Amino acid sequence: ASSHPADLEAQLASAELSSLRAEIAIARHRDRARRAHDRAVDLAPADPLPRGLRGLFHARNGDPIAARADLEAALALRPSERWRALLERELAALR
């Protein structure tokens, strides 16, 4: 590998471009996943599972306000005891 400053700058620029491409791909994937969760909730508004899963998605992706709203809504829909326990733990972790 060359240690010429221009070569190093080119390598750094290439690495930065690769990193930006990866960030864009992740953002696109995250947006598709969010839309899929939204659609699942729209299709089954009385089912606590899609709403709870969307709440978990929001929690994992740095949106605690949306996560809290979905987790509370899922709990209000009277999920199974096992699912309720998970949702309650996740909700407590957001507080």
C-alpha positions as CSV (number, residue, x, y, z in Angstrom):
1,A,0.0,0.0,0.0
2,S,1.2,3.4,-0.9
3,S,1.7,6.0,1.8
4,H,1.5,9.0,-0.7
5,P,-1.0,11.6,0.7
6,A,-3.1,11.6,-2.4
7,D,-3.4,7.8,-2.2
8,L,-4.4,7.9,1.5
9,E,-7.0,10.6,0.7
10,A,-8.5,8.5,-2.1
11,Q,-8.6,5.5,0.3
12,L,-10.3,7.5,3.0
13,A,-12.8,8.9,0.5
14,S,-13.6,5.5,-0.8
15,A,-14.1,4.1,2.8
16,E,-16.3,7.1,3.6
17,L,-18.4,6.5,0.5
18,S,-18.7,2.8,1.3
19,S,-19.9,3.7,4.8
20,L,-22.5,6.2,3.5
21,R,-23.8,3.6,1.1
22,A,-24.2,1.2,4.0
23,E,-26.0,3.8,6.0
24,I,-28.4,4.5,3.1
25,A,-29.1,0.7,2.7
26,I,-29.8,0.4,6.4
27,A,-32.2,3.4,6.4
28,R,-34.1,2.0,3.4
29,H,-34.4,-1.3,5.1
30,R,-35.6,0.3,8.3
31,D,-38.2,2.4,6.4
32,R,-39.5,-0.7,4.6
33,A,-39.7,-2.5,8.0
34,R,-41.6,0.4,9.5
35,R,-44.1,0.5,6.7
36,A,-44.6,-3.3,7.0
37,H,-45.3,-2.9,10.7
38,D,-47.7,0.0,10.0
39,R,-49.5,-2.2,7.4
40,A,-49.8,-5.1,9.8
41,V,-51.4,-2.8,12.4
42,D,-53.8,-1.4,9.8
43,L,-54.8,-5.0,8.8
44,A,-55.4,-6.2,12.3
45,P,-56.1,-3.2,14.6
46,A,-57.7,-5.3,17.3
47,D,-54.8,-7.8,17.5
48,P,-52.2,-6.9,20.1
49,L,-49.4,-8.8,18.3
50,P,-48.8,-6.4,15.3
51,R,-49.1,-3.4,17.6
52,G,-46.7,-4.9,20.1
53,L,-44.2,-5.8,17.4
54,R,-44.3,-2.3,16.0
55,G,-43.7,-1.0,19.5
56,L,-40.6,-3.3,19.9
57,F,-39.4,-2.1,16.5
58,H,-39.8,1.6,17.6
59,A,-37.9,0.8,20.8
60,R,-35.1,-0.8,19.0
61,N,-34.8,2.0,16.5
62,G,-34.6,4.9,19.0
63,D,-38.2,6.2,19.0
64,P,-39.3,5.7,22.7
65,I,-42.4,7.9,22.4
66,A,-43.8,5.8,19.5
67,A,-42.7,2.6,21.2
68,R,-44.4,3.5,24.5
69,A,-47.7,4.4,22.6
70,D,-47.7,1.1,20.7
71,L,-46.7,-1.0,23.7
72,E,-49.5,0.6,25.9
73,A,-52.0,0.1,23.1
74,A,-51.0,-3.5,22.7
75,L,-51.4,-4.1,26.4
76,A,-54.9,-2.5,26.3
77,L,-55.9,-5.1,23.6
78,R,-55.5,-7.8,26.3
79,P,-52.7,-10.0,24.9
80,S,-51.9,-13.5,26.2
81,E,-50.1,-13.7,29.5
82,R,-46.7,-14.5,28.0
83,W,-47.0,-11.7,25.4
84,R,-48.3,-9.3,28.2
85,A,-45.2,-10.1,30.3
86,L,-42.8,-9.3,27.5
87,L,-44.7,-6.0,26.6
88,E,-44.7,-5.0,30.2
89,R,-40.9,-5.6,30.5
90,E,-40.2,-3.6,27.4
91,L,-42.5,-0.8,28.6
92,A,-40.7,-0.7,31.9
93,A,-37.4,-0.5,30.2
94,L,-38.5,2.7,28.4
95,R,-39.4,4.5,31.6
